[in-house]
Amino acid sequence: MPSVEARRPAVQAAEETPRLISPFERLGFSGRALDVINWLAVVAAVYVLITAVNVIGSGFKAATGDQAETLFAFATNPLIGLMIGVAATALTQSSSTTTSVTVGLVAGGLPLQVAIPIILGANIGTTLTNTLVSLGMVRDKEQFRRGFAAATVHDFFNLIAVLIFLPLEMAFGLLERIATFFAGHASDSDGGLFAAVFGGIGDVVKAATTPLADGIQYTVSWIPDPVRGIVMIVVAVALILMVINFIGRMLKVLMVGKAKAVFHAAMGRGPITGIGSGALMTVMVQSSSTSTALMVPLAGSGAFTLRQVYPFTIGANIGTTVTALISAFAFTGVEAHYALIAALVHLSFNVLATLVIFGLPFLRELPPRGATWLANLAAEKKIYAAVWVLGVFVALPLVLIFGTVIF
């Protein structure tokens, strides 16, 4: 572990990055008024996010009628669903967008058997951002070696998690069973206080978001089905992309300083603390890409070791599941039940992956060993880094998706 003295310059350099400025600060607001407006903007953005997810569910129903399963027959192959999740997340640079859209589609009738591999694929796709960040260190061989290893340990962990849990899901429906169990207790009228609170929040959120959702649907009501449903989905997905990007920017302004403090305070205090800090920091900034990307330059500079950042990236996986859970509040009744199952699949997958991979010593060592091996190759020959990024996140998903559709 690097000494405090060795770590201090790199930590100070990371903390001396230009101050993030809220768009409202540019309009002349300052002090307490600026803080209030910033937080109100985040609340408004979350409101639009939930509304857009609601519109996706309605749009999917209008677009497919009762033919959702038939229309998505090509994606019933779990590998194709997995690659759709990888490609969609790599393109949008946001697993939150992919999982939120998937939650809305499930509420609108997308079969869980199709949705679950997409959600698992989102976990792989989200690791592209920090891998791209590490490429910025490519001119310094040793810095790149450390940074690329810190970035790709996330890749290897999520790839191993999918290799373990996707077959289990295909064979036994493991994740769906677990998520259905907890969703049942959350929505069952006999589920006690938790069910009452969850159901009450859902009813309030649904009532609050319905006017805006109805307004969006009314503006396209003149378009005949199924085109109307497709337009609703496109509009809602565009809104989700913009809103999640806006939420991320605003929370960076409001929380990145606090999140960095959590990061620096937790690193080196053990794996459990590292996992917890990764989860907390990701919830604070609502983006696993942001939290892990903040970590990569520090690892590249030598401020933190691969063994220290490894638990943090695992925690980021858990923290990013919050967005999908928030999205599930867009629905009530049966729709809410299935939307919550989809969101809980994401949470269950990441919690179980942490318990199994990080909990078993022989599996725990695989991601850092794989990342170190690949980083050593990439540091010597940069072509390996390009092959990894383009192969895993672009070529493989596109070949499998289009190959299945064509043949």
C-alpha positions as CSV (number, residue, x, y, z in Angstrom):
1,M,0.0,0.0,0.0
2,P,1.5,3.4,-0.9
3,S,2.5,5.7,2.0
4,V,0.4,8.7,2.9
5,E,3.2,10.9,1.6
6,A,3.2,9.1,-1.7
7,R,-0.5,9.3,-2.1
8,R,-0.9,13.0,-1.1
9,P,0.3,14.6,-4.4
10,A,-2.0,12.5,-6.6
11,V,-4.9,13.0,-4.2
12,Q,-4.4,16.7,-4.2
13,A,-4.1,16.8,-8.0
14,A,-7.4,15.0,-8.2
15,E,-9.0,17.4,-5.8
16,E,-7.7,20.5,-7.7
17,T,-9.8,19.8,-10.8
18,P,-11.9,22.8,-12.1
19,R,-14.9,23.5,-10.0
20,L,-18.2,22.2,-11.5
21,I,-20.7,25.0,-12.2
22,S,-24.4,24.7,-12.1
23,P,-26.3,26.1,-15.1
24,F,-28.3,28.1,-12.6
25,E,-25.1,29.7,-11.2
26,R,-24.5,31.1,-14.7
27,L,-27.9,32.7,-14.5
28,G,-26.8,34.7,-11.4
29,F,-28.1,32.6,-8.5
30,S,-25.7,32.1,-5.6
31,G,-25.6,31.0,-2.0
32,R,-28.5,29.2,-0.3
33,A,-30.9,30.1,-3.2
34,L,-28.6,28.3,-5.6
35,D,-28.5,25.2,-3.5
36,V,-32.3,25.1,-3.2
37,I,-32.8,25.6,-7.0
38,N,-30.2,22.9,-7.8
39,W,-32.0,20.4,-5.6
40,L,-35.4,21.3,-6.9
41,A,-34.0,20.8,-10.4
42,V,-32.9,17.3,-9.4
43,V,-36.3,16.5,-8.0
44,A,-38.0,17.8,-11.2
45,A,-35.6,15.7,-13.3
46,V,-36.5,12.6,-11.3
47,Y,-40.1,13.4,-11.8
48,V,-39.6,13.5,-15.6
49,L,-37.6,10.3,-15.5
50,I,-40.4,8.4,-13.8
51,T,-43.0,9.9,-16.1
52,A,-40.9,8.9,-19.2
53,V,-40.7,5.3,-17.9
54,N,-44.4,5.4,-17.5
55,V,-44.8,6.6,-21.2
56,I,-42.5,3.8,-22.4
57,G,-44.8,1.2,-20.8
58,S,-47.9,2.7,-22.4
59,G,-46.1,3.1,-25.7
60,F,-44.9,-0.4,-25.8
61,K,-48.5,-1.6,-25.2
62,A,-49.7,0.6,-28.0
63,A,-47.0,-0.6,-30.4
64,T,-47.2,-4.3,-29.7
65,G,-50.8,-4.9,-28.6
66,D,-50.7,-8.5,-27.3
67,Q,-47.8,-9.4,-29.6
68,A,-44.8,-8.4,-27.5
69,E,-43.5,-11.9,-27.1
70,T,-43.9,-12.6,-30.8
71,L,-42.1,-9.4,-31.8
72,F,-39.2,-10.1,-29.5
73,A,-38.9,-13.7,-30.5
74,F,-35.4,-13.0,-32.0
75,A,-34.3,-11.9,-28.5
76,T,-35.5,-15.0,-26.7
77,N,-32.0,-16.3,-27.1
78,P,-30.4,-15.1,-23.9
79,L,-27.1,-14.4,-25.6
80,I,-28.8,-12.0,-27.9
81,G,-30.6,-10.2,-25.1
82,L,-27.3,-10.0,-23.3
83,M,-25.6,-8.4,-26.3
84,I,-28.5,-6.0,-26.7
85,G,-27.9,-4.8,-23.2
86,V,-24.2,-4.5,-23.8
87,A,-24.6,-2.6,-27.0
88,A,-27.4,-0.3,-25.8
89,T,-25.4,0.7,-22.7
90,A,-22.1,1.1,-24.6
91,L,-23.9,3.4,-27.0
92,T,-25.7,5.5,-24.4
93,Q,-22.8,5.3,-21.9
94,S,-25.4,4.8,-19.2
95,S,-26.6,1.5,-17.6
96,S,-29.2,3.5,-15.8
97,T,-30.8,4.4,-19.1
98,T,-30.8,0.8,-20.3
99,T,-32.3,-0.6,-17.1
100,S,-34.8,2.2,-16.7
101,V,-36.1,1.7,-20.3
102,T,-36.2,-2.1,-19.7
103,V,-38.2,-1.6,-16.5
104,G,-40.7,0.4,-18.6
105,L,-40.8,-2.2,-21.3
106,V,-41.5,-5.0,-18.8
107,A,-44.4,-3.0,-17.4
108,G,-45.7,-2.7,-20.9
109,G,-45.5,-6.5,-21.6
110,L,-41.9,-7.4,-22.5
111,P,-41.3,-10.9,-21.2
112,L,-39.0,-11.2,-18.2
113,Q,-37.1,-14.0,-20.0
114,V,-36.1,-11.4,-22.6
115,A,-35.6,-8.5,-20.2
116,I,-33.3,-10.2,-17.7
117,P,-30.4,-10.9,-20.1
118,I,-30.7,-7.3,-21.3
119,I,-30.3,-6.1,-17.7
120,L,-27.3,-8.4,-17.2
121,G,-25.8,-7.0,-20.4
122,A,-26.1,-3.5,-19.1
123,N,-23.7,-4.4,-16.3
124,I,-21.1,-5.3,-18.9
125,G,-21.7,-2.3,-21.1
126,T,-21.4,0.2,-18.3
127,T,-17.7,-0.7,-17.8
128,L,-16.8,0.9,-21.1
129,T,-16.6,4.4,-19.7
130,N,-13.9,3.9,-17.2
131,T,-11.9,1.8,-19.8
132,L,-12.1,4.7,-22.2
133,V,-10.9,7.0,-19.4
134,S,-7.8,4.9,-18.9
135,L,-6.9,5.3,-22.6
136,G,-6.1,8.9,-21.8
137,M,-3.0,7.7,-20.0
138,V,-1.6,5.8,-22.9
139,R,1.4,8.1,-23.4
140,D,2.8,7.1,-20.0
141,K,3.5,3.4,-20.0
142,E,3.5,2.7,-16.3
143,Q,0.6,5.0,-15.6
144,F,-1.4,3.4,-18.4
145,R,-0.6,0.0,-17.0
146,R,-2.0,0.8,-13.6
147,G,-5.0,2.8,-15.0
148,F,-6.0,0.2,-17.5
149,A,-5.8,-2.6,-14.9
150,A,-8.0,-0.5,-12.5
151,A,-10.5,0.0,-15.3
152,T,-10.7,-3.5,-16.7
153,V,-10.9,-5.2,-13.3
154,H,-14.5,-3.9,-13.5
155,D,-14.9,-5.6,-16.9
156,F,-13.5,-8.9,-15.7
157,F,-15.7,-8.9,-12.6
158,N,-18.9,-8.3,-14.5
159,L,-18.0,-10.8,-17.3
160,I,-17.4,-13.5,-14.7
161,A,-20.6,-12.6,-12.9
162,V,-22.6,-13.0,-16.2
163,L,-20.8,-16.3,-16.9
164,I,-22.0,-17.6,-13.6
165,F,-25.5,-16.2,-13.3
166,L,-26.8,-16.2,-16.9
167,P,-26.6,-20.1,-17.1
168,L,-28.2,-20.3,-13.7
169,E,-30.9,-18.0,-14.8
170,M,-31.4,-20.0,-18.0
171,A,-31.5,-23.3,-16.2
172,F,-33.4,-22.4,-13.0
173,G,-34.8,-18.9,-13.3
174,L,-32.7,-18.0,-10.2
175,L,-32.8,-14.2,-10.4
176,E,-36.4,-14.1,-11.5
177,R,-37.4,-16.3,-8.6
178,I,-35.6,-14.2,-6.0
179,A,-36.9,-10.9,-7.5
180,T,-40.4,-12.2,-7.7
181,F,-40.3,-13.3,-4.0
182,F,-39.3,-9.9,-2.8
183,A,-41.6,-8.0,-5.2
184,G,-44.5,-10.1,-4.0
185,H,-43.8,-9.1,-0.4
186,A,-43.4,-5.4,-1.5
187,S,-46.8,-5.4,-3.3
188,D,-48.8,-8.0,-1.4
189,S,-51.5,-6.5,0.7
190,D,-50.5,-8.9,3.4
191,G,-46.9,-7.8,3.3
192,G,-47.2,-5.7,6.4
193,L,-45.7,-2.2,6.9
194,F,-43.1,-2.5,4.1
195,A,-45.8,-3.4,1.5
196,A,-48.1,-0.6,2.8
197,V,-45.3,2.0,2.6
198,F,-44.1,0.8,-0.8
199,G,-47.6,0.7,-2.2
200,G,-48.4,4.1,-0.8
201,I,-45.4,5.7,-2.3
202,G,-46.2,4.1,-5.6
203,D,-49.7,5.4,-5.6
204,V,-48.6,8.9,-4.8
205,V,-45.9,8.9,-7.5
206,K,-48.3,7.5,-10.0
207,A,-50.9,10.1,-9.2
208,A,-48.3,12.9,-9.5
209,T,-46.8,11.7,-12.8
210,T,-50.0,10.8,-14.5
211,P,-50.9,14.4,-15.7
212,L,-47.5,14.8,-17.5
213,A,-47.7,11.3,-18.9
214,D,-51.2,11.9,-20.2
215,G,-50.1,15.2,-21.7
216,I,-47.3,13.5,-23.6
217,Q,-49.6,10.8,-24.8
218,Y,-52.3,13.4,-25.8
219,T,-49.8,15.2,-28.1
220,V,-49.4,12.1,-30.2
221,S,-52.9,10.8,-29.9
222,W,-53.7,11.7,-33.5
223,I,-51.1,9.2,-34.8
224,P,-52.6,5.7,-35.5
225,D,-51.4,2.6,-33.7
226,P,-48.8,1.0,-33.8
227,V,-46.9,4.0,-35.0
228,R,-48.2,6.1,-32.1
229,G,-46.7,3.6,-29.6
230,I,-43.3,3.7,-31.4
231,V,-43.3,7.5,-31.3
232,M,-44.1,7.4,-27.6
233,I,-41.2,5.1,-26.9
234,V,-38.8,7.2,-28.9
235,V,-39.9,10.4,-27.2
236,A,-39.7,8.8,-23.8
237,V,-36.2,7.2,-24.4
238,A,-35.0,10.7,-25.6
239,L,-36.3,12.2,-22.4
240,I,-34.7,9.5,-20.2
241,L,-31.3,10.1,-21.9
242,M,-31.5,13.8,-21.4
243,V,-32.8,13.6,-17.8
244,I,-30.3,11.1,-16.6
245,N,-27.5,13.1,-18.2
246,F,-28.9,16.2,-16.4
247,I,-29.3,14.5,-13.1
248,G,-25.7,13.3,-13.4
249,R,-24.4,16.8,-14.1
250,M,-26.4,18.3,-11.2
251,L,-25.4,15.7,-8.7
252,K,-21.8,16.2,-9.7
253,V,-22.2,19.8,-8.9
254,L,-23.9,19.1,-5.6
255,M,-22.2,15.9,-4.5
256,V,-18.9,15.1,-6.2
257,G,-16.9,16.9,-3.4
258,K,-18.7,14.8,-0.8
259,A,-18.4,11.7,-2.9
260,K,-14.6,12.2,-3.3
261,A,-14.4,12.6,0.5
262,V,-16.2,9.3,0.9
263,F,-13.8,7.7,-1.6
264,H,-10.6,9.0,0.0
265,A,-11.8,8.2,3.6
266,A,-12.7,4.7,2.7
267,M,-9.8,3.5,0.5
268,G,-7.4,1.3,2.2
269,R,-9.7,0.5,5.1
270,G,-10.7,-3.0,4.0
271,P,-12.8,-4.6,1.3
272,I,-16.2,-4.2,3.0
273,T,-15.6,-0.5,3.5
274,G,-14.5,-0.3,-0.2
275,I,-17.6,-2.0,-1.4
276,G,-19.8,0.2,0.8
277,S,-18.1,3.4,-0.3
278,G,-18.5,2.4,-4.0
279,A,-22.2,1.8,-3.5
280,L,-22.7,5.0,-1.5
281,M,-20.7,7.2,-3.9
282,T,-22.6,5.8,-6.9
283,V,-26.0,6.5,-5.2
284,M,-24.7,10.0,-4.5
285,V,-23.8,10.9,-8.1
286,Q,-26.4,8.5,-9.7
287,S,-23.8,7.1,-12.1
288,S,-21.5,4.1,-11.7
289,S,-19.6,5.4,-14.8
290,T,-18.8,8.7,-12.9
291,S,-17.7,7.0,-9.7
292,T,-15.5,4.5,-11.4
293,A,-14.1,7.1,-13.8
294,L,-13.1,9.2,-10.9
295,M,-11.2,6.3,-9.5
296,V,-9.2,5.4,-12.6
297,P,-6.9,8.5,-12.8
298,L,-6.1,8.0,-9.1
299,A,-5.1,4.4,-9.7
300,G,-3.1,5.4,-12.7
301,S,-1.1,8.0,-10.7
302,G,-0.3,5.4,-8.1
303,A,-2.4,7.0,-5.3
304,F,-4.3,3.7,-4.9
305,T,-3.5,0.1,-5.8
306,L,-5.6,-2.3,-7.9
307,R,-6.4,-4.2,-4.7
308,Q,-7.9,-1.1,-3.2
309,V,-10.0,0.0,-6.1
310,Y,-11.3,-3.5,-6.9
311,P,-13.9,-3.6,-4.0
312,F,-14.9,0.0,-4.8
313,T,-15.9,-0.9,-8.4
314,I,-18.0,-3.8,-7.1
315,G,-19.9,-1.5,-4.8
316,A,-20.5,0.8,-7.8
317,N,-22.4,-2.1,-9.4
318,I,-24.8,-2.2,-6.4
319,G,-25.2,1.5,-6.1
320,T,-26.3,1.9,-9.8
321,T,-29.3,-0.3,-9.3
322,V,-31.1,2.6,-7.5
323,T,-32.2,4.2,-10.7
324,A,-34.1,1.2,-11.9
325,L,-35.8,0.9,-8.5
326,I,-36.9,4.5,-8.7
327,S,-38.3,3.8,-12.2
328,A,-40.5,1.1,-10.9
329,F,-42.5,3.7,-9.0
330,A,-43.9,4.9,-12.3
331,F,-46.5,2.1,-12.2
332,T,-49.2,0.7,-10.0
333,G,-51.1,-2.7,-9.8
334,V,-49.9,-5.6,-12.0
335,E,-47.6,-3.3,-14.0
336,A,-45.8,-2.2,-10.8
337,H,-45.3,-5.8,-9.8
338,Y,-43.5,-6.7,-13.0
339,A,-41.6,-3.5,-13.2
340,L,-40.4,-4.1,-9.6
341,I,-39.4,-7.6,-10.5
342,A,-37.2,-6.3,-13.3
343,A,-35.6,-3.7,-11.0
344,L,-35.0,-6.3,-8.3
345,V,-33.4,-8.6,-10.8
346,H,-30.7,-6.0,-11.3
347,L,-30.2,-5.5,-7.6
348,S,-30.2,-9.3,-6.9
349,F,-27.7,-10.0,-9.7
350,N,-25.2,-7.5,-8.3
351,V,-25.6,-8.4,-4.7
352,L,-25.3,-12.2,-5.4
353,A,-22.3,-11.6,-7.7
354,T,-20.6,-9.7,-4.9
355,L,-21.3,-12.4,-2.4
356,V,-20.2,-15.3,-4.7
357,I,-17.3,-13.8,-6.6
358,F,-15.8,-11.7,-3.8
359,G,-16.8,-14.1,-1.1
360,L,-15.0,-17.1,-2.6
361,P,-11.2,-16.7,-2.5
362,F,-10.6,-18.7,-5.7
363,L,-13.0,-16.5,-7.6
364,R,-12.1,-13.3,-5.9
365,E,-8.6,-13.4,-7.4
366,L,-9.7,-13.9,-11.0
367,P,-10.7,-10.3,-11.9
368,P,-7.5,-8.6,-10.6
369,R,-5.4,-11.3,-12.2
370,G,-7.2,-11.0,-15.5
371,A,-7.0,-7.2,-15.4
372,T,-3.3,-7.3,-14.6
373,W,-2.6,-9.7,-17.4
374,L,-4.5,-7.6,-19.9
375,A,-2.9,-4.4,-18.7
376,N,0.6,-5.8,-19.1
377,L,-0.2,-6.8,-22.7
378,A,-1.8,-3.4,-23.4
379,A,1.1,-1.5,-21.9
380,E,3.6,-3.3,-24.2
381,K,1.4,-3.2,-27.3
382,K,-1.5,-0.7,-27.4
383,I,-3.3,-2.7,-30.1
384,Y,-4.4,-5.1,-27.3
385,A,-6.3,-2.3,-25.7
386,A,-8.0,-1.4,-28.9
387,V,-8.9,-5.0,-29.6
388,W,-10.4,-5.4,-26.1
389,V,-12.5,-2.3,-26.3
390,L,-13.8,-2.7,-29.9
391,G,-14.1,-6.5,-29.6
392,V,-16.0,-6.8,-26.3
393,F,-18.2,-3.6,-26.6
394,V,-18.8,-3.2,-30.3
395,A,-17.9,-6.1,-32.6
396,L,-19.1,-9.1,-30.5
397,P,-22.6,-7.5,-29.7
398,L,-23.2,-6.4,-33.3
399,V,-22.1,-9.7,-34.9
400,L,-24.3,-11.8,-32.5
401,I,-27.4,-9.5,-32.8
402,F,-27.4,-9.0,-36.5
403,G,-26.2,-12.5,-37.2
404,T,-29.2,-13.9,-35.3
405,V,-31.7,-11.5,-37.0
406,I,-30.4,-12.3,-40.5
407,F,-29.9,-16.1,-40.2
